[in-house]
Amino acid sequence: MDKEPLDLRIGAVLTLKKAHPCGSNQWLVVRLGADIGLKCQGCGRRFLMSRHQLAGRLKSISPGPP
């Protein structure tokens, strides 16, 4: 059974299951592609995560701008 692909947009705020070392678990989507660019809403740290990895760690998605 295949999972649905992630419906992400730039500016969406993601909540991940595990918190960042700074204490925040809110991430802003800043780049889309094979890898997803995320920016921590607590400390501003940026990094890339593969779509497959992100799908496993994702708790919820708050939609971004239309």
Secondary structure, 3 states (H helix, E strand, C coil): CCCCCCCCCCCCEEEECCCCCCCCCEEEEEECCCEEEEEECCCCCEEEEEHHHHHHHEEEEECCCC
